[in-house]
Amino acid sequence: MNILLTNALTGSSSGTLIMIVYIVAIIAFLYFIMIRPQRKEQDRLKSMLSSLEVGDTVCTTSGFYGLVIDVSDDTVIVEFGNNKNCRIPMKKEAIAQIEKPEEPAESEKKK
């Protein structure tokens, strides 16, 4: 009987150790597959929105292109189309892409 109890105790402790190793491996796998890429994307969006300036062309999450007229802490005013009366305030989070205005090439500046 003592032999059975000793084997059961020894086997369960090594089984527990293996189970802990598997749990740690699964958590590490989930971190690198799910959490880390999401945080990198959030950081990219945050830096993109912090670089938003008046005069930038933006694409909203709904697919509209417009020109930034005014920027405040959490909202922007975007002008859509050629109509100067179509200015809409929106949250910064609704901006998906920012296109900076192109500066003339240096060769054109020299001429």
Backbone as CSV, one residue per row, in Angstrom:
resi,resn,N_x,N_y,N_z,CA_x,CA_y,CA_z,C_x,C_y,C_z
1,MET,0.811,-1.192,0.000,0.000,0.000,0.000,0.858,1.261,0.000
2,ASN,1.958,1.230,0.752,2.852,2.382,0.773,3.455,2.647,-0.598
3,ILE,3.739,1.608,-1.335,4.312,1.767,-2.672,3.323,2.479,-3.586
4,LEU,2.050,2.121,-3.504,1.036,2.771,-4.334,0.882,4.253,-3.972
5,LEU,0.897,4.568,-2.687,0.775,5.958,-2.268,1.993,6.779,-2.682
6,THR,3.181,6.201,-2.580,4.394,6.909,-2.970,4.392,7.183,-4.467
7,ASN,4.016,6.207,-5.252,3.954,6.398,-6.703,2.881,7.425,-7.088
8,ALA,1.771,7.381,-6.395,0.690,8.324,-6.702,1.126,9.751,-6.377
9,LEU,1.799,9.936,-5.235,2.256,11.277,-4.865,3.349,11.776,-5.801
10,THR,4.279,10.944,-6.148,5.369,11.341,-7.037,4.836,11.631,-8.431
11,GLY,3.945,10.826,-8.909,3.383,11.025,-10.240,2.541,12.275,-10.320
12,SER,1.797,12.567,-9.287,0.928,13.739,-9.330,1.729,15.031,-9.260
13,SER,2.857,15.041,-8.561,3.656,16.266,-8.478,4.327,16.556,-9.825
14,SER,4.794,15.525,-10.507,5.385,15.757,-11.827,4.291,16.099,-12.839
15,GLY,3.110,15.505,-12.664,1.980,15.840,-13.533,1.527,17.277,-13.326
16,THR,1.559,17.724,-12.079,1.195,19.105,-11.775,2.211,20.068,-12.380
17,LEU,3.475,19.713,-12.306,4.521,20.556,-12.879,4.351,20.670,-14.398
18,ILE,4.051,19.569,-15.040,3.837,19.577,-16.492,2.612,20.424,-16.836
19,MET,1.564,20.307,-16.026,0.354,21.086,-16.273,0.637,22.585,-16.109
20,ILE,1.419,22.965,-15.129,1.785,24.375,-14.937,2.603,24.877,-16.116
21,VAL,3.520,24.066,-16.609,4.322,24.451,-17.776,3.416,24.659,-18.990
22,TYR,2.454,23.791,-19.198,1.513,23.940,-20.319,0.683,25.216,-20.182
23,ILE,0.209,25.503,-18.979,-0.592,26.702,-18.762,0.239,27.955,-19.044
24,VAL,1.471,27.990,-18.573,2.356,29.129,-18.832,2.622,29.263,-20.331
25,ALA,2.836,28.141,-21.015,3.080,28.184,-22.455,1.850,28.703,-23.211
26,ILE,0.671,28.301,-22.800,-0.558,28.763,-23.455,-0.751,30.259,-23.230
27,ILE,-0.501,30.736,-22.015,-0.635,32.162,-21.720,0.381,32.972,-22.532
28,ALA,1.609,32.492,-22.623,2.625,33.182,-23.424,2.234,33.203,-24.896
29,PHE,1.718,32.112,-25.395,1.269,32.035,-26.794,0.147,33.038,-27.051
30,LEU,-0.837,33.091,-26.174,-1.944,34.032,-26.335,-1.464,35.477,-26.262
31,TYR,-0.494,35.749,-25.406,0.045,37.106,-25.307,0.668,37.528,-26.629
32,PHE,1.518,36.679,-27.209,2.214,37.049,-28.434,1.315,37.009,-29.667
33,ILE,0.240,36.249,-29.631,-0.663,36.161,-30.781,-1.779,37.203,-30.715
34,MET,-2.300,37.493,-29.526,-3.476,38.357,-29.429,-3.202,39.718,-28.794
35,ILE,-2.590,39.765,-27.654,-2.488,40.995,-26.883,-1.415,41.937,-27.435
36,ARG,-0.245,41.423,-27.725,0.857,42.265,-28.176,0.554,42.976,-29.499
37,PRO,0.051,42.286,-30.533,-0.275,42.998,-31.780,-1.358,44.060,-31.593
38,GLN,-2.325,43.794,-30.715,-3.376,44.774,-30.476,-2.805,46.023,-29.817
39,ARG,-1.896,45.867,-28.890,-1.267,47.020,-28.245,-0.416,47.806,-29.233
40,LYS,0.288,47.112,-30.129,1.088,47.807,-31.139,0.193,48.630,-32.057
41,GLU,-0.962,48.091,-32.431,-1.903,48.810,-33.280,-2.474,50.018,-32.552
42,GLN,-2.786,49.882,-31.279,-3.284,51.012,-30.498,-2.239,52.119,-30.391
43,ASP,-0.974,51.740,-30.193,0.099,52.726,-30.134,0.272,53.438,-31.469
44,ARG,0.142,52.699,-32.578,0.270,53.288,-33.908,-0.851,54.294,-34.145
45,LEU,-2.085,53.927,-33.800,-3.214,54.835,-33.969,-3.067,56.077,-33.096
46,LYS,-2.604,55.884,-31.877,-2.425,57.010,-30.961,-1.384,57.981,-31.499
47,SER,-0.268,57.477,-32.011,0.762,58.361,-32.554,0.278,59.035,-33.844
48,MET,-0.517,58.316,-34.655,-1.051,58.902,-35.880,-1.987,60.059,-35.548
49,LEU,-2.873,59.860,-34.571,-3.826,60.905,-34.211,-3.152,62.086,-33.520
50,SER,-2.057,61.846,-32.834,-1.350,62.956,-32.188,-0.618,63.817,-33.208
51,SER,-0.318,63.268,-34.390,0.357,64.043,-35.426,-0.622,64.761,-36.349
52,LEU,-1.911,64.694,-36.054,-2.945,65.328,-36.871,-2.833,66.843,-36.785
53,GLU,-2.827,67.498,-37.943,-2.708,68.953,-38.003,-3.747,69.522,-38.948
54,VAL,-3.964,70.815,-38.846,-4.880,71.511,-39.753,-4.290,71.451,-41.162
55,GLY,-5.122,71.127,-42.138,-4.683,71.042,-43.524,-4.408,69.626,-43.993
56,ASP,-4.422,68.666,-43.093,-4.205,67.267,-43.468,-5.468,66.711,-44.128
57,THR,-5.269,65.815,-45.071,-6.381,65.100,-45.668,-6.564,63.811,-44.886
58,VAL,-7.814,63.522,-44.501,-8.087,62.344,-43.699,-9.124,61.465,-44.372
59,CYS,-9.073,60.190,-44.044,-10.096,59.239,-44.451,-10.737,58.729,-43.166
60,THR,-12.060,58.829,-43.090,-12.753,58.406,-41.882,-12.998,56.901,-41.915
61,THR,-13.446,56.364,-40.800,-13.729,54.929,-40.737,-14.903,54.548,-41.625
62,SER,-15.736,55.522,-41.974,-16.866,55.234,-42.868,-16.505,55.411,-44.336
63,GLY,-15.268,55.841,-44.642,-14.804,55.919,-46.014,-14.873,57.290,-46.642
64,PHE,-15.202,58.317,-45.894,-15.263,59.676,-46.431,-13.887,60.331,-46.353
65,TYR,-13.536,61.056,-47.418,-12.291,61.811,-47.439,-12.613,63.275,-47.187
66,GLY,-11.791,63.935,-46.392,-12.026,65.333,-46.103,-10.755,66.031,-45.673
67,LEU,-10.868,67.334,-45.482,-9.753,68.189,-45.108,-9.984,68.688,-43.688
68,VAL,-8.964,68.597,-42.845,-9.081,69.009,-41.453,-9.054,70.533,-41.385
69,ILE,-10.070,71.108,-40.751,-10.189,72.552,-40.608,-9.758,73.008,-39.216
70,ASP,-10.112,72.230,-38.186,-9.794,72.598,-36.810,-9.563,71.331,-35.995
71,VAL,-8.633,71.419,-35.042,-8.314,70.268,-34.187,-8.401,70.718,-32.730
72,SER,-9.143,69.972,-31.920,-9.165,70.203,-30.475,-8.734,68.905,-29.787
73,ASP,-8.940,68.818,-28.475,-8.440,67.667,-27.721,-8.978,66.334,-28.235
74,ASP,-10.292,66.217,-28.345,-10.863,64.931,-28.747,-11.741,65.009,-29.989
75,THR,-11.892,66.198,-30.570,-12.708,66.340,-31.775,-11.933,67.081,-32.861
76,VAL,-12.353,66.873,-34.086,-11.812,67.605,-35.233,-12.992,68.070,-36.081
77,ILE,-12.783,69.151,-36.807,-13.788,69.611,-37.755,-13.231,69.337,-39.141
78,VAL,-13.985,68.554,-39.909,-13.536,68.110,-41.224,-14.464,68.693,-42.282
79,GLU,-13.862,69.190,-43.349,-14.612,69.729,-44.481,-14.621,68.677,-45.581
80,PHE,-15.817,68.308,-46.025,-15.957,67.274,-47.035,-16.324,67.889,-48.378
81,GLY,-15.650,67.453,-49.424,-15.976,67.902,-50.774,-15.582,69.342,-51.020
82,ASN,-16.064,69.890,-52.139,-15.753,71.266,-52.519,-16.684,72.275,-51.862
83,ASN,-17.742,71.806,-51.260,-18.708,72.676,-50.629,-18.155,73.178,-49.299
84,LYS,-17.973,74.485,-49.185,-17.407,75.058,-47.957,-18.391,74.997,-46.789
85,ASN,-19.665,74.690,-47.068,-20.666,74.621,-46.009,-20.752,73.238,-45.379
86,CYS,-20.041,72.282,-45.903,-20.114,70.912,-45.386,-18.956,70.660,-44.426
87,ARG,-19.051,71.222,-43.243,-18.037,71.039,-42.202,-18.683,70.281,-41.059
88,ILE,-18.089,69.159,-40.725,-18.696,68.272,-39.730,-17.717,68.043,-38.580
89,PRO,-18.147,68.290,-37.334,-17.302,67.920,-36.192,-17.401,66.414,-35.942
90,MET,-16.289,65.810,-35.669,-16.267,64.366,-35.404,-15.182,64.039,-34.396
91,LYS,-15.281,62.858,-33.800,-14.272,62.408,-32.844,-13.001,62.017,-33.583
92,LYS,-11.873,62.175,-32.904,-10.601,61.794,-33.510,-10.541,60.296,-33.790
93,GLU,-11.208,59.499,-32.966,-11.179,58.048,-33.129,-11.831,57.594,-34.428
94,ALA,-12.621,58.473,-35.068,-13.294,58.116,-36.319,-12.386,58.282,-37.532
95,ILE,-11.137,58.689,-37.315,-10.200,58.869,-38.424,-9.387,57.594,-38.587
96,ALA,-9.381,57.072,-39.821,-8.677,55.819,-40.093,-7.304,56.053,-40.708
97,GLN,-7.171,57.087,-41.563,-5.907,57.377,-42.238,-5.678,58.876,-42.288
98,ILE,-4.406,59.255,-42.292,-4.038,60.656,-42.440,-3.055,60.755,-43.586
99,GLU,-3.303,61.692,-44.493,-2.379,61.968,-45.586,-1.899,63.395,-45.426
100,LYS,-0.607,63.565,-45.226,-0.024,64.889,-45.074,0.049,65.553,-46.445
101,PRO,-0.110,66.880,-46.500,0.025,67.560,-47.792,1.460,67.450,-48.290
102,GLU,1.596,67.218,-49.583,2.933,67.053,-50.165,3.589,68.410,-50.333
103,GLU,4.876,68.464,-49.993,5.635,69.679,-50.201,6.299,69.593,-51.560
104,PRO,6.511,70.725,-52.219,7.173,70.686,-53.530,8.582,70.107,-53.413
105,ALA,9.000,69.459,-54.468,10.337,68.858,-54.454,11.387,69.932,-54.360
106,GLU,12.572,69.575,-53.857,13.645,70.546,-53.669,14.096,71.139,-54.998
107,SER,14.024,70.353,-56.070,14.446,70.867,-57.372,13.513,71.984,-57.834
108,GLU,12.230,71.886,-57.498,11.288,72.928,-57.869,11.510,74.187,-57.015
109,LYS,11.956,74.014,-55.782,12.223,75.145,-54.908,13.399,75.965,-55.428
110,LYS,14.399,75.296,-55.967,15.598,75.965,-56.428,15.341,76.798,-57.679
111,LYS,14.351,76.408,-58.476,14.089,77.120,-59.737,13.456,78.407,-59.511
